[in-house]
């Protein structure tokens, strides 16, 4: 672990000593010193300190800024312990964390590009606090697959045992409850009521609501393999969207990321909810009488936000689902190799918005009907590529804190869960994400042109047994597993080389080009 106390002491010495510091605040990545004499700061000396990514004087803000990265709060706390509370300005720190000093390096002047940067910054900021938990769940799930009888390398755990169920539930619980966890985190970032946002997330996955929307459940058993599905309630159909129920006379439609209508595993809907709840809660707090605030502020915020998400977000996601289904199946039917390049390169963009779960019903239907899924085959290489991108960062970086984040993120992706790599590393250094996606396009393209088949859900490296045989037809295509390893090697080589050469440098500022502020702050103010 980095010695933050020593780092803070060295930085203070580098800026001219404690007597030269009149104020110290921090933003998301930088310590920001207001110095009595800026010329006493020794930039070369500061940049040589382990853990420091750069240093610069910002004349417009009259601040000497030291780039730290994700450990900035740890170093700041140690610096304050040395300097004393007289240099603290909590309001300025909160403002800097929210706004990160205006336009970041690499930020675009194009309003559409900048809007995307703001959105990505908000999503990654909401996800960062739970990255470790998701990585843990992904690795537990991967190890469970590895040790499950009949599926992994080591026949140890009976897939029908209670032990298997307990471990599986533990592994996937963080993902099932993502709307709750992300709602809490997003509200904290957007300065809203964390508990209201978490409660809205709970509404979206409440079992009572799911049973109302689901209709009739059914299972299909083929050659010992059980597939569970449902016949959904359909009260109306508009533009191809099937609405599940009526709410105050308005048809509502929930997506089906896990086979049943629910927002489980999704992040974007609850972030949209948190974005609505935060300004609404602030307005109510300002305008309600003091005696009414404790009850009516959370009540109105909760009810309005949950209703808005139910009424508006579901139909939009289902419209996107239909469009995605049309585009993906059309591309695959045209040419699997070309589809591999296009879908492989772009698929993880869906993960950014949580829309990748809308593809699950398509590939689930493929597996249930034929025992194989060409869509899941392509997706497998996109998971592998994002893990390779994080691994390249782990190998290239000299920062101990970055290594500690990148390695578990890459391992999680190799076990089929890309969110830790995506939100913890790759999107924060956007070139890592782009170069990794190019590697995915290359690997998936090779797999498509060589006619690779996939016969299961599990992907990435841990999913190699899914490329052995079809559980329904018992087809065992010759060289299929070899093709998988060839395409995997292409993915690894291309993604690793591009990320290592062009995707990441230790001097990069975390989040350059991605606005690290409340995405809705300007609109609210």
N, C-alpha and C positions, 0 to 999 in steps of 0.2 A: 504494500500500500504506500502511496506517495506520502511524504512527510510534509503536510500542508503547513505546519508551524514553521518549519525551516524555510519553505518556499515563501511564506508571507514575510518572514524576517529578511530574506535576501531581496525581495522586491522592494520593501520599505527602504532598505539600505541603498538600493539602486536608484530610487527616486529622490535621494538626497537626505534620507533619514527622517525620523518621525517629526523633527522640528520643522521640516519643510512641507508637511502635509497639513492643510487647513480643513479639508473635507475628503471623505472617501465614501463612495457609493458603488453599487455594482448593477449590471444589467444581466442578461441571460448568459453571456460568455465573457464579459470583461470586468475587471476592476477599473474604476474611474476615479482618478485622483485629481483634486483641485490643489495645485501646488503654489506655494508662496513665490518660488523661483523655479520656473520650468526648466531653465538652463542647467540646473543641478542634476537633472535626471540623466542617467547614463543608459541610453537605449541599447547599445551593444552589450553591455553587462547584463541588463535585464533579460534580453532575448537569449542569452546563454544559460539562463536558469532552467533546469529540468522542469518540464511541465508548462513552461511559458511558450505560447505559439507565436507571439509577436508583441510589439509595443509601438505606439504612435501617439503624437500630440495632436489633438483635435482643437484647432484654433477657434472654430466657430462655437464650441461649447466650453472653451478654456479648460479642457480636461486632458490629463495624461492617461491614456487608456492602455491597459495591459491585458492581452488576450489570454484567457485561461482555458475556456471551454466549459464542459459540464461540471467541473469541480470548483467553479468560481465561488459558490456560496461557502464551501469549506475553507477556501483560502481567505475569503473576506472575513469570516468569523475569527480566524486566527489573527488576521491583521488588526481587527478591532480590539482583540484581546491585548495586542501589543500597544496600539495607539491610544486606546481609551475611548470612552463614549463621546468625547467632545467633538470628534470628527464625523459622528453619525448624523445622517439626514435620512430618516426612514421614508418620508414622503417622496424625496427625490429618488431614492432607491426603488420604491414601488412604481414610480412613473417610468424609470429607466427599464425596469423589468417588463413593464407593459408595452412600452414603445420602442425600446432598444435604440434610442437616440435618433429616430427618423429613418431615412432611407438607408438600408444596409448596403455594404459593398456588394456589387453584383446585382442589385435590385434593378428591375426593368422599369422604364418609363411607360411602356405599353400598358394601358389600364387592364386589358384582358390577362396579360402575362402576370402583371402585378397582383391582380385579383386571385389568380391561381396560386401565386406565391404566398399570399396572405392566408388562403384557405389551407394550403399544405402546412404552413407554420402553425395554424390553429390546431389542425388534426394531430400533427406530431407532438405539439406541446401537450395536448390532452392525453396522448398515449404514453409518453415517456414515463410517468410515475408507475405504470403497470407493466412495463416491458419485462422486468425480471420475473414477474409472476407468469406472464405468457410464455417466456422461455422455459421456465420450470415445467409448466403444463405440457408444452410441446415435447420436452425431453422425456418426461415420464410416460407420455403416450407412445413415443417412439420405442422406448425400452420395453414397454408392455407388448408392443407388436413383435419385438425381437424375441421375447421369451414366451410367447403364446404358442401352445402346441398346434402344430399343423400350419402355422403361418410364418414363424420366425426361424432363426438358425438354431435356437436352443428350445427343445420341447420341455417346458417346465410348468407353465400355468395353464390349467384347463380353461378354455374359453367359455365354458358353461358354468364355471365355479363362481361362488360369491366373491372370492378374492379378486378374480378378473374384473368383476363388476365394480367393486369398491375402487380399485386402482383406476379403472377407466373413468369413473365418475369424478374422482379427484383430479385427473389429468384434464378433463374437458370442462370442469366447472368454471374456471376463469373465462373460457371462451363463451360458454352458454350465458353467463352473466355479464358479458361485455357491456350491454346497454346500461347496467347499473354502475359498473366500475368506471366506464368512460364518462357517463353522465356526471358522476361526482367529480372526476378529474377536470372535465371541460368547464363545469361551473366554477371550479376554483380558479381556473385560468381566466375565465371571462368575468370574474368578480361577482358571481351570482351565489345563490343559496345552494350549496353542494347537496344538501339532503333532499331538497325539492327535486333537483335534477335526477338524483339517484332513484327517488320514488317514481318519477315518470318512467325511468328505465325499467323499474320493476313492473309497472303496468303493462309494458310492451311484451313481457315474457310471462305474465301471470298465467298459471295453468288453467284457472277458471275461464279466462278470456280465450285461451287457445282451444279449450273444449267447445266453447260457443261457436267458434269460427270453423272448426275442423270438419264438421260433418261426420261421416262414417269412416272409421278406421278399418283397414284390412291388411292382411299379410298374404304373401305369396311364397310358397316353399318350392324351390327347384333344386333337385339333387342335394338336398340337405342344407341348402343355403336359404335363409329366410330374408325376404325383402318386405319392409313395412311401408305402406303408403296410406292414402286416405282419399275419400271422395268428398271434396270440399263443398261447403254451402255456396250456392251461387244465387244471389238475389237480383243481380243485374250484370250486364256485360256492356262495357263502353270502350270502343277502340281496342277491342281484344282483351281488355282488363276484366277479370272476373271479380266482382265485389262479393265479400263474404257475409256482410250483415248490414243492418240499417242503424244509424246513430242519429237521433233527433231528425229522422226523415231523410238523412243524407247517407247514400251508400258508401261503405268503407271497404278498403281492400288491404289486407296484410300480405306481405311477401311470405315465401315459404322456404327459408334457407336450410331448414333441417327436415323437410318433408311435411311439416305441419305449419299452418299460419302462425308466424311469430317473428319478432325481431331479434331472436337469439342469434348470437355470433355477429351481429351487425354493429357498426360504430357511427356511421354518418347520420342516421335518423336521430339518434339521441344527441349528437353534437348540434344538429339543427334545433332540437328542442332546448338544449342548454343556451343556445344563442338567443332564443326567444325569451326564455325564462329570466335571463340575467337583466336585460333592460326593463322588462315588465316588473320584476321584483323591485328594482331600484325606483321606478316611477311610483309604484304603490307605497313604498317606504317613505317617499317624499310627500305624497299627497294624502295618505290615510291619517286620520287622527291617531295620536299616540296610543290611546286606549284600545284601538281596534287593530293595530299592527300585529301583535303577537299571533292572532288567529287568522285574520282576514288576508294579510299579506301572503303567507304561504298557501292558504286555501285557494285564493283566486289564481295565484301564479301556477300552482299545481294543476288545477282543473283546466284552465285555459291552455296551458302548454300541452298537457296530455291529450286534450281534445284536438288541438291543432295538428299534432303529430299523427294521431289516428285518422283524421279526416284528409289531410293533405299529403303526408309523406308516403303512405302506403300506395295510393294510386300512381304516384310518380315513379316509385321503385318498380311497380309492376309494369308500367309502360316501358321503362328502361329494360326490364327483364325480357319483354316480348321483342324489343328491338335487338337486344343482345343475342337472343336465341336465333332470330332470323339471320343476323349477320354471321354468327359463328357457324351455324349449320350450313349456311350457304357457302361460306368459304371452304369448309371441310369437304362438302360435296363437289366443289369445283376442282380442288387439288389439295391433297393432304400435305404435301411438302410446302406449297405456298402458304397454306393455312398455318402450318407450323411456324413459318417465319413471321407472318403478320400477327397471329394470336400470341405466339411465344414472346414477341417483342412488346406487346401492348397489354398482356393479361394482368400484370401486376399493377397497372394503373387502376384496374377495378378494385384491387385489394386496398388501395389508398382510401377509397370511398366506402369500403365494405360491400361493394356491389358484386364481388366475386361469388358470394353465397347464392346469388340469383342464378348462377350457372349450374349449381349443384343438382337441381331437379332434372336438368337436361341429361347430365352424365349419369345420374341415378337411374333414369329411365333406360338409357343405353345398356347399363350393366344388368338391370333386371330383365330386359328383353333378350339380349344377345350374349351377356356375360363379358362383354368388352366395351371399352369407351375410348374412342380416338381423341375426344376432348380432354379427358383426364390424362391421356398420354402427353399431350402438349403441356398441360398445366404442370405436370411433374417436373419438367425441365425448367420452368420458370421459378419453381421453388428452389431447385438446386442452384440456379444461377444467383439468386439473391443471397443464399448462404455462402457461395464462393466469393461474392463481392465483399461481404463482411469478413470472411477469412483473409482476403487480400489486405484489407485494412489492418487486421490483427497482425499480420506478418510484417507489413511495411511500417506501421507506426512505432515510434519510440516512447509514446506516452503510456505509462502504466495504467492510468484510468481508462484510456481508450482500449487497450488490450483486454482489460477486465470486462468491458462491455461487448466487444466485438466477438470474442471467442464463444461465449455461451449463445450469442445470437446466431452465429453461423452453425453451431451444433444443432440448435433448435430447427433451423431451416433444413438441415440435412435429414432431420427426423420428421419433416413435413409441415412445420409451422413457421411461416415466414415473417409474421408480424414483428417479432423482436428485432430481426435484421432490418426490416423495412423501416420501422419507426425509430429504432434506436440508433441506426448508423446510416443506412443508404439514402433515405430521403433527406436527412439533415445535411449530408454532403451530396448534393443532387447528382453530381457527375458519377458517383458510385452507383446510384440507381440506374442511370442511363446506360453506363457501360455494362452493368450486370444484365440489363434487359437485352442488350445486343447479343451477349453470350447466350441468353435463353433462346433468342431467335435463331441463332446459328445451330444450337443443339437440337431444338425442336424441328427445324427445317431438315436437318440430316435424318432425324428419326422418321419424319413424314415421307421423305423421298425414298427411304429404305423400307417403308411399309411396316414400321414397328406397331405391335399390338399391345394393349394393356388390359389386364383382366381383373383389376381390383381398385379400391379407393386409395390405398396408401401410395404416396408418391415420393419424389426426391430419392436420396440414396437408400433410406430405410425401406422404401417401397419396392425394391428389386424383385421380391417374390411375386409381385403383381404382374410381372412380365414372363412368368413361366408357363402357366396353363390356364385354360378357360374352365371355370367351375361348372358351367352349364353344359357345354358341348364336349368338354374334356379334350379339346384341341390342344396340342403341344407343338406349336410351330417351330420348325428347325431354325436355329440361328437367331431366334427372337431375343433371347437374353443377351446374346453377343451384340446384337444391334443396339440394345439398351446401353450396354457398357461403352460402345463406340460413340453413341450420341452423347452420353454422359461425359466422356472424355473431351469431346469437342466443346461442350458447354463449359466445363471446368477450365480448359486451356484458354478459350476465347475470353470468358468473363474475367478470369484471374489476371490475364495479361493486360487487358484493357484497363481494369481497375488499378492494377499496380502501376502501370505506366502513365495513365492519363486521368484516373478517377479520384485520386486522393494524395494529398501532401499534408504533413504535420503542420505546415504553415497556413493551411486553409482555416478560415474561421467557420466554426460550426454554425450552420444555418445561413451562410452567405447566399444571398439571392432569395432567401425565404424570410418574409417579415415576421419578426418575433414579437408581435403585439396582439392585443385583443382585436380580432379581425373585424369586430363590429363597433369598435370604440368611436371612430369618427362619425358613423351613422347615429349612434346613440347620443353623442354630444351635440 
